[in-house]
Amino acid sequence: MPFADVLDQPRAVEALRRALVSGRVAHAYLVYGPDGAGKKALALAFAQALLCDRNAPGGDACGVCNGCLKVRKLAHPDLHVVLPLPSDADEDDVKARLARLADEPYAALSPSLRKKDDGAGKQAFHSTERMNEEVRRPMVYQPLEAKHKVAILVDVDVMRPEAANAFLKLLEEPSEGAVFILTTSRTDRVLPTILSRCQPLRLDALADDAVAAALVARAGVPAAEAAVLAPMAGGSMARALELAADPDVAAQRELVLRFFRYAFVRKPEQAAVLDDVAALSREGFKRFCDLALHFAHDLVRYRTLGPTAVLANADQRSAVEGFVGNLPHADLHGMVERLEEARSLVERNVSLSLVVRVLAVRLGEAMHYGPCAPVFVPLAA
């Protein structure tokens, strides 16, 4: 993809253009920033410019030459894209991930691509074996077709220590023409010795209008729907694409409102919402928590800024106004903390049904009485 397809990151794009035009391309770059900001997209655009056969003016890829077409398909012999994988990933799983990346660089690459949504996919990581096989071995040789040989390492923060040390040796003594592009959203988890050998490129969260325009242009989402979804994505194009592809997002948002209303009034005739939320899969409950957090953050914004507040759930402004008006003493920040805690607990395999029921109680306490206890309280306490 050319640089023009990279969304809302003019500073990083301009830095890479200058490097290409001047011929002063560093041997290693670290592209970092929040999830969904376009780290993989920028890395692929840079790789395409480096491997373009025509050296288009302005430091960009032409997009039509043989080299550009191969990069677009992730099939160029001088391009090596290395993704973190769970230990049980097979060859078909890897191909599916790469195909998804080639088709849409902003798409999220989940830990597991299995159809069963049970949250059982293992954590993805970079192993020493794959680092040696897919990076060290091919990157020591001269380029086959282009002037450069490019390796894109996605999410280097999940690189195992042994793999990081193996990669560091290659980074310290790169072969001629080798360019490494590393991406991460957690620089604090990357070895300082790796960080010090890379030129940093920081990406910012995407503006809502850029996300909305991209949903219309790239995903065919109607403009009115895109305007609603974009603020909910929190600056992440990956999250926006997930929301747009989810046919149940409207029902899930309504479920969030029902849950908040039950937590507030605790009427027995509304208790069925607890079973509805508890019936979600673990991944489904995490998505529910994400939507609930957006609503809770809107409550904080509206209480702080009043009617001028820009809300993520712009189409639910009346519901936000009603909650804030009826909750003059609520601990809104505490509600956010309880939702974040509940999401974390489910990731740690705690009983989903129990988390849902205790969460409703804690949110009700925060709404009526202010500070409330955590969802999880150790028995020793």
N, C-alpha and C positions, 0 to 999 in steps of 0.2 A: 504494500500500500504506500502511496506517496505521502509526503508530509502534509499535504492538503487534507488528507483524511484523518489526521490526528486532531482530536477535539480540544479546543480551548487551552492549549499549552504553548502560547507564542514564544515565551522566553526560552524554554527548552529546545523548541524547534529551531529558533534562530541561532542558538549556540552550536547546534549540530551542523546547520547550514554553513556557518562561518568556518567550522573545522574542515568541512568537505571542500569548500571553495579555496581555502588557503593551503590545503594539503597537510594540515597539521592535525591529523587524526590520532588521538591517544590510543594506546593499546588496550585500555580497559575503562569502561564507564559504569557507574552505578546509578540506575534510574530508580528513584525512590519517591514515595508519596502514598496517599490513602488508596485503599482498594477501589477499583473501578475508575481511577483517574486516567488510565490509558498507558500504563507502563509497558505492557506487552505491545500495544499498538505503536508506540514511539520506537521501541526496540526493532520491530519489524520494518518500520518505515526507514530507519537508519540503515538496517541491513540491506534493504532493497537499493538504497542510494549507493551504498558501498559496492554492491555487486552488479549494478547496472552496467550494461555493455556500452551505452552511449554517452555516459557522463553528462547528463543533461545540465544546462546552465542553471545557476542559482543554487547549486548544491542539492539537487533533488533527483529522484529517479524518473525516467521517462515513462515507465509504466507499461510499455508495449514491447520492449526488446525481449529476446530470449531469456536473458538473465533475470529481468523483472518478473516475467511470467513464471519462471521456476521458483523464485522466492515467494511469489503469491501463493503457490501451491505447496510451499515448504519442501520443495523437491530439488533445490539447488545443491550440487555436490560440495560447495564451499560454505554452506550454511548448516549449522548444527543447533537445533532447538532442543534444550534439555529441560524437561518438566519434572517437578517432584512427584513421586508415585508412591502409593501404598505398597506394602510388601507383597500383597496378593494380586497386584496388577499383572495382567497377561498381555500378550502381543496385541490382541484385538482392543483391549482397553487403551493401550498407548496410541494405537492408530485412531481410535475414536476421539481422544483428547486432541491430537494434532489436527485432525480434520475439523474439529470445532474451532480451534484456534485459527486455522487458515480461513475458515468461512467467516468468522466474526472475532477479530482480535480483542474486542471489548467483552466478550462472553466470559462468564465465570467458569473456571475449570475446577469442578468440585472434587473432593477427595475420592469419591467413588462415582462411576458412571453406571453402576448397576441399576436396573429398573426398580428393584425392591427398595422402598423408601423407609428403611427401618433404622437408619442412623448407625448401621453396623460397619460401614466402611472404615478401614483403618487409616491412620494418619499418614499423609503423604510426606515424603522426605527425599533428599538426595543421598544415595548410598555411595560408599567408596568404590564398589564394584562398577556401578554405572558411571561414576565420575572418571574412572580410568578408561572404561570402554567407549564412552560417548563424548568425552571431552579431551582428556590427555592424549589418547592415542591418535585421533584424527587431527588435532590441532598442532601437532609437532611437525606435520608435513607441509610442504609448499602448496599454495592454492592450485586447484586443477583447471579452473576456467577464468577466474577473475583475478584482480590484483590483491584482493584480501581474502582471508578465510575468517568467517564470523561464527562465534558461538554465543547463543543467547541462553542464559541460565535464569530460569524463572523462580522467584521466591527463594533466593539464596539463604534467607534466614532459617530455613528448615534443613539446611545442609548438616549432616552428621559431622561431629568434630574430626573424625578420621578423613572424611571426604573433603572437608574444608582444608585440612593440612595438605592433602594430595593436590588439591586445586591451587593452593598457594604456591607450591613449587613451580607449577606451570606459569602462574601469573608473574612470578619473579623473573623468569627467563623465557619470555614469549618468543616464538619463532617469528621470522620476518613476515609481515603482512597479516599477522593474527590480530583480531579485534574481539575483545570479550565485552558483552553487554549483560550486566547483572541487574535484576529487578528485585525489589523488596518493599514491603510496607513496614518493616521493623528493622531499622538500621541498628538498634540496640542489641539485636540478636546475631549480628554479623561480626566475624572476627575483626578486631581493630587492624590487624596486619593486612587484611583484604581491603578494608575501607581505605586505608592509607595509600593503596596502590591503584585506586580508581578515581577517575574524574567524576565528581558528583553532579547529577542533574535532578533537581527537585521538581516534582509535579504537584499541583494544587488540586483540591477538590473542584469538580466541574461546576460551572454556573448553571442554575436551573434552566435558563433560556437555551443554553447550548445543549443540555440533555434533552429538552423538549423538541428542539429542532432536529436533533439526531434521531429521536424516536420516530418522528414523521418521515425523515429522509431514508433512514436505514432499516427501520422495522415496519414501515407502513402504518403506523399508529395514527388514528385521526387526531387532528390538532387539538380538539377539545379534550380528548382523553389524555393526550401527551401533557397538556398543561396541568392536569391533575396529578399524573404519575411522577413528573419530574421533581417537584419539591419533596415527594416521599422518598426519592432515591438517595437523598443526602449527598449529592455531588458525585454519585457513583453511576457510571453508565452501565456497568455490569448489573447492579441492582435494578436499574430502570428497565433493562431488558428482561430480567426475571419477572418483574411486576407486570410488564406488558404481555408476557407469554403465559401468565397464570390466569386461566379463565375464572378462577374462584376468588380473585383478589377482592372483588366487591363484597362477596359473601363473608370473607375473612375480616374485612374492615367492619362490617355490620356485627360480626361476632365479637369484635373488640368492644364496640359500643355497648352491646348487651352485657358483656362481662363487667365493664366499668359501672354500668347502671345497677347490676346486681350487687356489686361490692358496696355501692353507696346505700341502697335501700334494704338489701338482704331479705326480700320478700320470698316466702316459700314457693309461690307460683312462678318465680323467675329462676329457681334453682336449677332448672334443666340445662342452663347454659354451662354449668360446671361439667356435666357429663359430655356436652358437645365439645368443650375445650379438651377435656381429658381423653376424648376419643381420637384426637389428632395423633399422628405419628410424632416421633421426637423431632424430626426435621420440620414437620408442620407446626409443632409448638414453638420452635425457635423462630419461624417466620411470623407466627402469631405475636410473639414477644416483640419482634422488630416493629410490627405495625402498632402494637400497644405503646411502645416507647415513642414512636412518632407522635401519637396522640397526647401522651403525657408531656412531651416537650412542647407541644402546642399550648397546653394548659399553662406551662411556665411562661412561654412567650406572651400569651394574652394577658396573664396577670401582671406581667412586668411592663408591657408596652400599651396595653389597652386595644381599642378598636383599630389602631394603626399597625398592629402586629401582622407580619407576613407569616402565614401558617403553612405547614407542610400539607395538612389536610384542608386545603382551601374550601373544598365543597362541603366540609363539615363544620364550618365556622359557627353556625347556630348551636350545634351540640357543644362546641368548645366554650362558647359564651355562657350557655346554660350551666355547665359544670363549674366554671369559675365563679359564676354568680352565686351558686349554691354551696360553694366550698370556701368561705372566707378565711377559715383557719386551717385549711388543709396543708399538710407538709408535701408539697408537690415534688420537691427534690427527693424526699424519702420514697415517694411512689416510683420515681425513676430508678432509684437504687434497688427497690424490691423487685422490679421487673427485670433488671439486669441480673440480680442474684438468681431469680427463678430460671432464667435462660441458662445461666452457668450451671445450676444444679442439674438440669436435664442433660446437659453435655457430660456430666459426671455419673450418669446412669441412676440417678435417684428416681424413686417412684413418681411417674408423671401425674397420676391421679392425686397423690398426696400433695405434690407441689402446687397443683391447680387450686386445691381447696384451701390450703394455708395461704397462698398468694391472695385469694379473694378476701380472706379475713384481714390480712395485713394491709391491703389497699384500703379496706373499709376503715381500719383504725387510723391510717394516715389521712384519710378524707375528713374524718369527724374529730379526731383528737390530737392531730399533729404527729410528732415522732412516734414510730412504731417499732416493734421488735423485728429482727430478721426473719426471713422465711425459714431458715434452718437455724436451730438452736441446739448446740451440743448437749448431750445428756448430762455431762458433768456440770453444765451451767444451771 
